[in-house]
Amino acid sequence: MVTSIRTNVGACRRVKWSVAACLAGLVCTFSPIAGAWEPSKPVEFVVPAGTGGGADQMARLLQAVVQKHELAKQPLIVVNRSGGAGAEGFLAMKQAKGDPHKIVITLSNLFTTPLATGVPFNWKDLTPVAMLALDQFVLWVNAESPHKTAKDYIAAAKAASGEPVKRFKMGGTGSKQEDQIITAALEKATDVKFTYLPFKGGGDVAVQLVGNHVTSTVNNPIEAVAQWRGGKLRPLCVFDDQRMPYKDKIAGDMSWNDIPSCKEAGVPVDYVMLRGIFGAPGIGKDVVEYYVRLFQRVRETPEWKKFMADGAFNTTFMSGAEYTKWVERTEAVHRDLMKEAGFLAK
């Protein structure tokens, strides 16, 4: 039986981006977003996660692109609020009712943190703005690991599952968050038992694997690509039902597309994660429209396109009612998965 952690993105499942004119050597010009509303002071860009992880990297890339191309008259100021598995950041946004100068970048802790902890927050307390992309997860091992395929790795992990002291150690971001949800689904699908070790962010997770402090991780591509390029880590499979489409070589003679899907490797678990934007509760439609236009302009830049390719993102973009409905469905999926894993708050 396939253990699926996929939310329905309909026809947007695999959106292919085309190369912009500026990548062909033509002159690119950008101008600040103009409209009925625009920020009158710097915008606080909340990251409900630690530094170095996927959300932090994306937020800082957005900040840099907006500044470089002068897409806005006021800058984005990135502020990490990772306490309580991101609850600190979400509660700060909830309390900023009507403040148009605060936005937050979201990941799966938008759902997992309130479901796992009972913290008084729900995504409906905020204002949906836009989905920027969907992020993948890869099963990684240290480059010195004897395991060359996911099948071999699972077989070895299964053999070590009987005794806790010998269990393979799976590193991930946070407790009862997306990394541990994937680990629980992997255990159920393969009859393997891991010792799960939570860390503060995806960057830290990659460092722990490089140092052989854990046996494997389920990190995002962008969070481990530098270590892969540096010959320190090895990808075994992507938690998806098909391979990633990017074929440019990343590490040696391998591209993202050369990594088999976990389904191909006999590991029937798949999962994609939201990378999206929400605003404070009670902000106006004109404010939402401003941010949607701003991030649409960011998506036109060569820097964003390169970031998407380097990090092997699914480039699906949504806003408005379509985005809200997607979030509603995804919350329900996470509630079911966390209930099955025993991760819901009592």
C-alpha positions as a Markdown table, in Angstrom:
| # | Residue | x | y | z |
|---|---|---|---|---|
| 1 | Met | 0.0 | 0.0 | 0.0 |
| 2 | Val | 1.3 | 3.4 | -0.9 |
| 3 | Thr | 1.7 | 5.8 | 2.0 |
| 4 | Ser | 0.8 | 9.2 | 0.4 |
| 5 | Ile | 1.5 | 12.6 | 1.9 |
| 6 | Arg | 0.6 | 14.5 | -1.2 |
| 7 | Thr | -1.9 | 17.3 | -1.4 |
| 8 | Asn | -3.8 | 17.8 | -4.6 |
| 9 | Val | -2.4 | 20.6 | -6.7 |
| 10 | Gly | -4.5 | 19.6 | -9.7 |
| 11 | Ala | -3.1 | 20.5 | -13.1 |
| 12 | Cys | -0.3 | 22.5 | -11.5 |
| 13 | Arg | 1.4 | 19.3 | -10.4 |
| 14 | Arg | 4.5 | 20.0 | -12.5 |
| 15 | Val | 4.8 | 23.6 | -13.8 |
| 16 | Lys | 7.7 | 24.2 | -16.1 |
| 17 | Trp | 9.2 | 27.6 | -16.2 |
| 18 | Ser | 10.6 | 29.1 | -19.4 |
| 19 | Val | 13.9 | 31.1 | -19.6 |
| 20 | Ala | 13.3 | 34.8 | -19.3 |
| 21 | Ala | 14.6 | 37.2 | -21.9 |
| 22 | Cys | 17.2 | 38.5 | -19.5 |
| 23 | Leu | 18.8 | 35.0 | -19.4 |
| 24 | Ala | 19.2 | 35.2 | -23.1 |
| 25 | Gly | 21.4 | 38.3 | -22.7 |
| 26 | Leu | 18.8 | 41.0 | -23.2 |
| 27 | Val | 18.5 | 44.0 | -20.9 |
| 28 | Cys | 16.1 | 43.5 | -18.0 |
| 29 | Thr | 14.4 | 46.4 | -16.4 |
| 30 | Phe | 12.2 | 46.4 | -13.3 |
| 31 | Ser | 10.3 | 49.1 | -11.6 |
| 32 | Pro | 8.7 | 49.4 | -8.1 |
| 33 | Ile | 5.2 | 48.0 | -7.7 |
| 34 | Ala | 2.6 | 50.8 | -7.9 |
| 35 | Gly | -1.0 | 50.7 | -6.9 |
| 36 | Ala | -3.7 | 51.8 | -4.5 |
| 37 | Trp | -1.5 | 50.8 | -1.5 |
| 38 | Glu | 2.2 | 50.5 | -1.0 |
| 39 | Pro | 4.3 | 50.2 | 2.2 |
| 40 | Ser | 5.2 | 53.5 | 3.9 |
| 41 | Lys | 7.9 | 51.9 | 6.1 |
| 42 | Pro | 10.1 | 48.7 | 6.0 |
| 43 | Val | 8.2 | 45.5 | 5.9 |
| 44 | Glu | 8.9 | 42.9 | 8.6 |
| 45 | Phe | 9.3 | 39.5 | 6.9 |
| 46 | Val | 8.8 | 36.9 | 9.6 |
| 47 | Val | 10.5 | 33.5 | 9.2 |
| 48 | Pro | 8.9 | 31.0 | 11.7 |
| 49 | Ala | 12.0 | 28.8 | 11.5 |
| 50 | Gly | 15.8 | 28.9 | 12.3 |
| 51 | Thr | 18.5 | 30.4 | 10.1 |
| 52 | Gly | 20.0 | 28.4 | 7.3 |
| 53 | Gly | 16.9 | 26.3 | 6.6 |
| 54 | Gly | 14.8 | 26.4 | 3.4 |
| 55 | Ala | 12.3 | 29.0 | 4.6 |
| 56 | Asp | 15.1 | 31.3 | 5.8 |
| 57 | Gln | 17.1 | 30.9 | 2.5 |
| 58 | Met | 14.0 | 31.7 | 0.5 |
| 59 | Ala | 13.1 | 34.7 | 2.6 |
| 60 | Arg | 16.6 | 36.1 | 2.3 |
| 61 | Leu | 16.6 | 35.5 | -1.5 |
| 62 | Leu | 13.3 | 37.4 | -1.8 |
| 63 | Gln | 14.7 | 40.2 | 0.3 |
| 64 | Ala | 17.8 | 40.5 | -1.9 |
| 65 | Val | 15.9 | 40.3 | -5.2 |
| 66 | Val | 13.5 | 43.0 | -4.2 |
| 67 | Gln | 16.4 | 45.2 | -3.2 |
| 68 | Lys | 18.6 | 44.5 | -6.2 |
| 69 | His | 15.9 | 45.2 | -8.7 |
| 70 | Glu | 14.3 | 48.0 | -6.7 |
| 71 | Leu | 10.9 | 46.3 | -6.9 |
| 72 | Ala | 9.6 | 48.1 | -3.9 |
| 73 | Lys | 10.3 | 51.5 | -2.3 |
| 74 | Gln | 10.6 | 49.9 | 1.1 |
| 75 | Pro | 12.8 | 47.0 | 2.0 |
| 76 | Leu | 11.9 | 43.6 | 3.4 |
| 77 | Ile | 13.5 | 43.0 | 6.8 |
| 78 | Val | 13.9 | 39.3 | 7.6 |
| 79 | Val | 13.2 | 38.4 | 11.2 |
| 80 | Asn | 13.6 | 34.8 | 12.4 |
| 81 | Arg | 11.1 | 33.8 | 15.1 |
| 82 | Ser | 11.6 | 30.1 | 15.5 |
| 83 | Gly | 10.6 | 29.5 | 19.1 |
| 84 | Gly | 8.1 | 26.8 | 19.8 |
| 85 | Ala | 8.5 | 25.2 | 16.4 |
| 86 | Gly | 7.5 | 28.5 | 14.8 |
| 87 | Ala | 4.7 | 29.3 | 17.2 |
| 88 | Glu | 6.5 | 32.5 | 18.2 |
| 89 | Gly | 6.4 | 33.8 | 14.6 |
| 90 | Phe | 2.8 | 32.8 | 14.0 |
| 91 | Leu | 1.5 | 34.3 | 17.2 |
| 92 | Ala | 3.3 | 37.5 | 16.5 |
| 93 | Met | 1.6 | 37.7 | 13.2 |
| 94 | Lys | -1.8 | 36.9 | 14.7 |
| 95 | Gln | -1.3 | 39.7 | 17.2 |
| 96 | Ala | -0.4 | 42.2 | 14.4 |
| 97 | Lys | -4.1 | 42.5 | 13.3 |
| 98 | Gly | -4.5 | 45.0 | 10.5 |
| 99 | Asp | -0.8 | 45.7 | 10.2 |
| 100 | Pro | 0.1 | 45.8 | 6.4 |
| 101 | His | 3.8 | 46.0 | 7.1 |
| 102 | Lys | 4.2 | 42.4 | 8.4 |
| 103 | Ile | 4.2 | 39.2 | 6.3 |
| 104 | Val | 5.3 | 35.7 | 7.1 |
| 105 | Ile | 6.8 | 32.9 | 4.9 |
| 106 | Thr | 5.2 | 29.6 | 5.7 |
| 107 | Leu | 6.1 | 25.9 | 5.6 |
| 108 | Ser | 4.4 | 22.8 | 7.0 |
| 109 | Asn | 4.6 | 24.1 | 10.6 |
| 110 | Leu | 1.7 | 26.3 | 9.6 |
| 111 | Phe | -0.3 | 23.1 | 10.2 |
| 112 | Thr | 1.9 | 20.9 | 12.3 |
| 113 | Thr | 2.8 | 23.3 | 15.1 |
| 114 | Pro | -0.8 | 24.1 | 16.2 |
| 115 | Leu | -1.9 | 20.5 | 15.7 |
| 116 | Ala | 1.0 | 19.1 | 17.7 |
| 117 | Thr | 1.1 | 21.6 | 20.5 |
| 118 | Gly | -2.4 | 23.1 | 20.9 |
| 119 | Val | -1.0 | 26.6 | 20.6 |
| 120 | Pro | -3.9 | 29.0 | 20.0 |
| 121 | Phe | -3.2 | 29.6 | 16.4 |
| 122 | Asn | -4.7 | 28.5 | 13.1 |
| 123 | Trp | -3.8 | 29.5 | 9.5 |
| 124 | Lys | -7.3 | 31.1 | 9.3 |
| 125 | Asp | -6.1 | 33.7 | 11.8 |
| 126 | Leu | -3.9 | 35.1 | 9.0 |
| 127 | Thr | -4.6 | 36.4 | 5.5 |
| 128 | Pro | -3.5 | 34.1 | 2.6 |
| 129 | Val | -1.4 | 36.0 | 0.0 |
| 130 | Ala | 0.3 | 33.5 | -2.3 |
| 131 | Met | 1.9 | 30.1 | -2.8 |
| 132 | Leu | 5.4 | 30.7 | -4.1 |
| 133 | Ala | 6.5 | 27.1 | -4.7 |
| 134 | Leu | 6.3 | 23.6 | -3.4 |
| 135 | Asp | 9.3 | 22.0 | -1.9 |
| 136 | Gln | 10.6 | 18.4 | -2.1 |
| 137 | Phe | 12.2 | 16.1 | 0.5 |
| 138 | Val | 15.2 | 13.9 | -0.2 |
| 139 | Leu | 16.6 | 10.9 | 1.7 |
| 140 | Trp | 20.2 | 11.8 | 2.3 |
| 141 | Val | 23.2 | 9.8 | 3.7 |
| 142 | Asn | 26.8 | 10.8 | 4.3 |
| 143 | Ala | 28.9 | 10.4 | 1.2 |
| 144 | Glu | 31.1 | 7.8 | 3.1 |
| 145 | Ser | 28.0 | 5.7 | 3.8 |
| 146 | Pro | 28.2 | 2.1 | 2.4 |
| 147 | His | 24.6 | 2.5 | 1.2 |
| 148 | Lys | 24.4 | 3.5 | -2.4 |
| 149 | Thr | 20.6 | 3.0 | -2.9 |
| 150 | Ala | 17.5 | 3.6 | -0.9 |
| 151 | Lys | 16.7 | -0.1 | -1.2 |
| 152 | Asp | 20.1 | -1.1 | 0.3 |
| 153 | Tyr | 19.7 | 1.5 | 3.0 |
| 154 | Ile | 16.2 | 0.4 | 4.0 |
| 155 | Ala | 17.4 | -3.2 | 4.1 |
| 156 | Ala | 20.2 | -2.3 | 6.5 |
| 157 | Ala | 18.0 | -0.2 | 8.6 |
| 158 | Lys | 15.5 | -3.0 | 8.9 |
| 159 | Ala | 18.2 | -5.4 | 10.0 |
| 160 | Ala | 19.2 | -2.9 | 12.8 |
| 161 | Ser | 15.6 | -2.1 | 13.9 |
| 162 | Gly | 15.4 | -4.8 | 16.6 |
| 163 | Glu | 17.6 | -3.2 | 19.1 |
| 164 | Pro | 17.2 | 0.6 | 19.9 |
| 165 | Val | 20.9 | 1.0 | 20.5 |
| 166 | Lys | 21.6 | -0.2 | 17.0 |
| 167 | Arg | 18.8 | 1.7 | 15.2 |
| 168 | Phe | 19.7 | 4.0 | 12.5 |
| 169 | Lys | 19.4 | 7.7 | 13.5 |
| 170 | Met | 17.2 | 9.9 | 11.3 |
| 171 | Gly | 17.9 | 13.6 | 11.6 |
| 172 | Gly | 15.2 | 16.2 | 11.0 |
| 173 | Thr | 13.9 | 19.6 | 11.8 |
| 174 | Gly | 11.8 | 19.8 | 14.9 |
| 175 | Ser | 9.6 | 17.4 | 16.8 |
| 176 | Lys | 6.3 | 16.3 | 15.3 |
| 177 | Gln | 7.0 | 18.5 | 12.3 |
| 178 | Glu | 7.2 | 17.5 | 8.6 |
| 179 | Asp | 10.5 | 15.7 | 8.9 |
| 180 | Gln | 9.3 | 13.4 | 11.6 |
| 181 | Ile | 5.9 | 12.9 | 9.9 |
| 182 | Ile | 7.8 | 11.7 | 6.8 |
| 183 | Thr | 10.0 | 9.5 | 9.1 |
| 184 | Ala | 6.9 | 8.0 | 10.7 |
| 185 | Ala | 5.3 | 7.3 | 7.3 |
| 186 | Leu | 8.6 | 5.7 | 6.1 |
| 187 | Glu | 8.6 | 3.5 | 9.2 |
| 188 | Lys | 5.1 | 2.3 | 8.5 |
| 189 | Ala | 5.6 | 1.7 | 4.8 |
| 190 | Thr | 8.9 | -0.2 | 5.2 |
| 191 | Asp | 8.5 | -1.8 | 8.7 |
| 192 | Val | 11.7 | -0.1 | 9.8 |
| 193 | Lys | 12.3 | 1.6 | 13.2 |
| 194 | Phe | 14.5 | 4.7 | 13.3 |
| 195 | Thr | 15.7 | 6.8 | 16.2 |
| 196 | Tyr | 14.5 | 10.3 | 15.2 |
| 197 | Leu | 16.7 | 13.2 | 16.4 |
| 198 | Pro | 15.3 | 16.7 | 16.0 |
| 199 | Phe | 17.4 | 19.8 | 15.3 |
| 200 | Lys | 16.7 | 23.5 | 15.0 |
| 201 | Gly | 16.8 | 24.0 | 11.2 |
| 202 | Gly | 17.5 | 22.3 | 7.9 |
| 203 | Gly | 21.0 | 23.8 | 7.8 |
| 204 | Asp | 21.9 | 22.3 | 11.2 |
| 205 | Val | 20.4 | 18.9 | 10.0 |
| 206 | Ala | 22.8 | 18.9 | 7.0 |
| 207 | Val | 25.8 | 19.7 | 9.2 |
| 208 | Gln | 24.9 | 16.9 | 11.6 |
| 209 | Leu | 24.8 | 14.4 | 8.7 |
| 210 | Val | 28.2 | 15.6 | 7.3 |
| 211 | Gly | 29.6 | 15.0 | 10.8 |
| 212 | Asn | 28.1 | 11.5 | 10.9 |
| 213 | His | 26.1 | 12.3 | 14.0 |
| 214 | Val | 23.1 | 10.9 | 12.3 |
| 215 | Thr | 22.8 | 8.1 | 9.8 |
| 216 | Ser | 20.4 | 9.8 | 7.4 |
| 217 | Thr | 18.1 | 12.8 | 7.0 |
| 218 | Val | 15.0 | 13.8 | 5.1 |
| 219 | Asn | 16.2 | 17.3 | 4.2 |
| 220 | Asn | 14.9 | 19.6 | 1.5 |
| 221 | Pro | 17.1 | 19.9 | -1.6 |
| 222 | Ile | 18.1 | 23.5 | -1.0 |
| 223 | Glu | 19.1 | 22.7 | 2.6 |
| 224 | Ala | 21.7 | 20.1 | 1.5 |
| 225 | Val | 22.7 | 21.0 | -2.0 |
| 226 | Ala | 25.9 | 22.8 | -0.9 |
| 227 | Gln | 27.1 | 19.7 | 1.0 |
| 228 | Trp | 26.2 | 17.5 | -2.0 |
| 229 | Arg | 28.2 | 19.7 | -4.3 |
| 230 | Gly | 31.0 | 19.5 | -1.8 |
| 231 | Gly | 31.1 | 15.7 | -2.0 |
| 232 | Lys | 30.0 | 15.4 | 1.7 |
| 233 | Leu | 26.4 | 14.0 | 1.2 |
| 234 | Arg | 24.7 | 11.5 | -1.1 |
| 235 | Pro | 21.0 | 11.6 | -2.2 |
| 236 | Leu | 19.3 | 8.2 | -2.3 |
| 237 | Cys | 15.8 | 9.1 | -3.4 |
| 238 | Val | 13.2 | 11.9 | -3.6 |
| 239 | Phe | 10.0 | 11.5 | -1.6 |
| 240 | Asp | 7.8 | 11.7 | -4.7 |
| 241 | Asp | 6.1 | 9.5 | -7.2 |
| 242 | Gln | 8.3 | 10.8 | -10.0 |
| 243 | Arg | 11.7 | 12.3 | -10.5 |
| 244 | Met | 12.5 | 16.0 | -10.3 |
| 245 | Pro | 12.6 | 17.6 | -13.7 |
| 246 | Tyr | 15.9 | 19.5 | -13.4 |
| 247 | Lys | 18.6 | 18.0 | -15.6 |
| 248 | Asp | 21.5 | 20.4 | -15.2 |
| 249 | Lys | 24.4 | 18.7 | -13.4 |
| 250 | Ile | 24.7 | 19.7 | -9.8 |
| 251 | Ala | 27.3 | 17.4 | -8.2 |
| 252 | Gly | 29.8 | 15.6 | -10.4 |
| 253 | Asp | 27.8 | 13.9 | -13.2 |
| 254 | Met | 24.5 | 13.9 | -11.3 |
| 255 | Ser | 21.5 | 16.2 | -11.7 |
| 256 | Trp | 18.4 | 16.4 | -9.6 |
| 257 | Asn | 16.7 | 14.4 | -12.3 |
| 258 | Asp | 19.2 | 11.6 | -11.8 |
| 259 | Ile | 18.0 | 11.0 | -8.2 |
| 260 | Pro | 15.4 | 8.2 | -8.4 |
| 261 | Ser | 12.0 | 8.7 | -6.8 |
| 262 | Cys | 11.5 | 6.8 | -3.6 |
| 263 | Lys | 8.6 | 5.0 | -5.3 |
| 264 | Glu | 11.1 | 3.7 | -7.9 |
| 265 | Ala | 13.3 | 2.5 | -5.0 |
| 266 | Gly | 10.4 | 0.6 | -3.4 |
| 267 | Val | 9.8 | 3.2 | -0.7 |
| 268 | Pro | 6.1 | 4.2 | -1.3 |
| 269 | Val | 6.1 | 7.6 | 0.6 |
| 270 | Asp | 5.7 | 11.0 | -1.1 |
| 271 | Tyr | 5.4 | 14.5 | 0.3 |
| 272 | Val | 5.6 | 18.1 | -0.9 |
| 273 | Met | 5.8 | 21.2 | 1.4 |
| 274 | Leu | 4.3 | 24.6 | 1.1 |
| 275 | Arg | 6.5 | 27.7 | 0.6 |
| 276 | Gly | 4.0 | 30.5 | 0.7 |
| 277 | Ile | 3.2 | 33.9 | 2.1 |
| 278 | Phe | 0.5 | 35.1 | 4.6 |
| 279 | Gly | -0.3 | 38.5 | 5.8 |
| 280 | Ala | -1.5 | 39.8 | 9.2 |
| 281 | Pro | -5.2 | 39.3 | 10.0 |
| 282 | Gly | -7.6 | 42.0 | 8.8 |
| 283 | Ile | -5.5 | 43.6 | 6.1 |
| 284 | Gly | -7.2 | 45.0 | 3.0 |
| 285 | Lys | -7.6 | 43.5 | -0.4 |
| 286 | Asp | -5.4 | 46.2 | -1.8 |
| 287 | Val | -2.6 | 45.2 | 0.5 |
| 288 | Val | -2.9 | 41.5 | -0.6 |
| 289 | Glu | -2.9 | 42.6 | -4.2 |
| 290 | Tyr | 0.3 | 44.6 | -3.7 |
| 291 | Tyr | 2.1 | 41.6 | -2.3 |
| 292 | Val | 0.8 | 39.3 | -4.9 |
| 293 | Arg | 2.1 | 41.6 | -7.6 |
| 294 | Leu | 5.4 | 42.1 | -5.8 |
| 295 | Phe | 6.1 | 38.3 | -5.7 |
| 296 | Gln | 4.9 | 37.8 | -9.2 |
| 297 | Arg | 7.6 | 40.3 | -10.3 |
| 298 | Val | 10.2 | 38.5 | -8.2 |
| 299 | Arg | 9.3 | 35.3 | -10.1 |
| 300 | Glu | 10.3 | 37.0 | -13.4 |
| 301 | Thr | 13.9 | 37.6 | -12.2 |
| 302 | Pro | 16.8 | 35.4 | -13.2 |
| 303 | Glu | 17.9 | 35.1 | -9.6 |
| 304 | Trp | 14.5 | 33.5 | -8.6 |
| 305 | Lys | 14.6 | 31.1 | -11.6 |
| 306 | Lys | 18.1 | 30.1 | -10.7 |
| 307 | Phe | 17.1 | 29.6 | -7.0 |
| 308 | Met | 14.2 | 27.4 | -8.1 |
| 309 | Ala | 16.5 | 25.2 | -10.3 |
| 310 | Asp | 19.3 | 25.0 | -7.8 |
| 311 | Gly | 16.8 | 23.9 | -5.1 |
| 312 | Ala | 14.8 | 21.6 | -7.3 |
| 313 | Phe | 11.5 | 23.4 | -6.4 |
| 314 | Asn | 8.1 | 22.7 | -8.0 |
| 315 | Thr | 7.3 | 26.2 | -9.2 |
| 316 | Thr | 3.5 | 26.1 | -8.7 |
| 317 | Phe | 2.1 | 29.6 | -7.9 |
| 318 | Met | -1.3 | 30.2 | -6.5 |
| 319 | Ser | -3.2 | 33.2 | -5.0 |
| 320 | Gly | -6.8 | 34.1 | -4.1 |
| 321 | Ala | -9.5 | 31.5 | -3.6 |
| 322 | Glu | -7.4 | 28.7 | -5.3 |
| 323 | Tyr | -4.6 | 29.2 | -2.7 |
| 324 | Thr | -7.1 | 29.3 | 0.2 |
| 325 | Lys | -8.7 | 26.0 | -0.9 |
| 326 | Trp | -5.4 | 24.3 | -1.3 |
| 327 | Val | -4.4 | 25.3 | 2.2 |
| 328 | Glu | -7.7 | 24.0 | 3.6 |
| 329 | Arg | -7.1 | 20.6 | 1.9 |
| 330 | Thr | -3.6 | 20.4 | 3.1 |
| 331 | Glu | -4.5 | 21.1 | 6.7 |
| 332 | Ala | -6.9 | 18.2 | 6.6 |
| 333 | Val | -4.2 | 15.9 | 5.2 |
| 334 | His | -1.8 | 16.9 | 7.9 |
| 335 | Arg | -4.4 | 16.3 | 10.6 |
| 336 | Asp | -5.1 | 12.8 | 9.3 |
| 337 | Leu | -1.4 | 12.0 | 9.1 |
| 338 | Met | -0.6 | 13.3 | 12.5 |
| 339 | Lys | -3.5 | 11.5 | 14.1 |
| 340 | Glu | -2.3 | 8.2 | 12.6 |
| 341 | Ala | 1.2 | 8.9 | 13.9 |
| 342 | Gly | 0.0 | 9.8 | 17.3 |
| 343 | Phe | 1.3 | 13.4 | 17.0 |
| 344 | Leu | -1.8 | 15.4 | 17.8 |
| 345 | Ala | -2.0 | 17.4 | 21.0 |
| 346 | Lys | -3.9 | 15.7 | 23.8 |
